[in-house]
Amino acid sequence: MLKSNHKISCVKALNGAEAVKIFARDRAKKCCDKRIQMIMMDLVMPILNGFDATNQIMDILRQERAIAGTYDTSNDAKKPQEMAKEMGVAIAAITAYID
């Protein structure tokens, strides 16, 4: 729906580990200025659940801030959603049980 109705480029991961790998690769690229700006994370996923995948994604952002010298240990740990927003990434955690 995002792609067809709103012309938003989307990347899909089939599990949490793949989501972390895709995000890490996106943050490491140097070729262009297009980056992942929103993550819609399912909390119930195989291999690595959404909670753990989100924590690993936040670790990637913290490492990026540490390298840039803008990491505020106390504030970033207390308000990770604000840190992610400052870095241009919104994370929405959702879950849906489908029989």
N, C-alpha and C positions, 0 to 999 in steps of 0.2 A: 504494500500500500504506500509506504513512504517513497519508494522508487517510482512507481507508476503514477501516483496522484500528485506528488510534490517534487519530483525530480531530485530527490535526495539520494546520493550514492550510499549504498549499504554493503556491509561485509557481514557474513553470517558465520558463526562458529557453532560447531555441533556439540561442544562440551566446554567446560570451564578452562581446562588446560589449553585448548586451542584458542580460546578468547584471550588468555594472557599472552600467548605466543604472538598472536596477530597484533595485539596492542603494543607489545615490546618492539616488534619489528617496525610498526608504524612510528613509534617515538624515536627510533634510532635512524630512520631514513634521513638523508641529507639532500635528496634529489628535488624536492619541491616543497611548497608551503602548505599543501593540503594535508591535514591531519585528522584523525578521528576526533570528533568534537562531542559526540554523545554515545554513551554505552547503555543499552537496554539489557540488563543482566537478569536472566532467570535464576532464581535462587536454588531451584532443584534441577541439577544437571548431572550427567554422568562424569566420571573420572575426577573432576574437581568441582565441588558445588559453588554456587554463586557467591556465597559469603567468603569462601577462601579465595576464589578468583578475584573478587573485588579487593580483598586485602592485598593480594599480590600486585594488582594494578596500582593501588595506592602506594605500595613500596616502590614501584617503578617511578612514579611521580615524585616521591620523596628523594630518591636517588638523583633524579634530574635536578631538583632544587638544590640538593647538597652540592652537586658539581658546579651549579651556577652561583653558589654562595648565598642563596636566598632562603635557605631552610631554617625555619624557626621551630626548634624542637618542641617547645612547650605548646605553642599555638597550633602547629600543624597536627600534632597528635590529638589535641582536644577537638579540633574542628576540621576533620579531613575533607568534608564536602566543600568548605570554603577554599581550602588549598587546591583541590581539583578544579574548582571554578576559576580561580586565579590563573591556573595553567591552561585554561581553555577546554576543559573536559567536564561534561555533565554525566553523572552516573545515576540511572534510574533502576532500582532493584524491584523486580516484579516476580510473581509466580502464578502459575495457572495449572490446575490439575484437570487433565483432559482424559476421559475414559474412552 
